[in-house]
Amino acid sequence: MSVSAVAAPHLTQQECHSYPFVKTAHEVTHADLMRELKELEAVGYEPHAEDENYPADIEAAQQRLTDVYRSDCLPQHTAAAVTFPANSD
């Protein structure tokens, strides 16, 4: 998944399946870790050697990624539109 995917209006099905925190059947690779870091940076995480906000800042970025994932990748449960019969007084 590219960093631009986070900025895009909606994630594609392929992007949903390759989201950083979606469990994979394969061993995590360096490329996987770098992709996850780029995704976290795309939603505002700024890694620093001396980060006084760690772990709160990375947790906030992970929550933003989770929100994007839920919005675009999980089924949406919406109430059906309710129509009422016309009043025949």
Beta strands, then each sheet from edge to edge (+ up, - down):
end
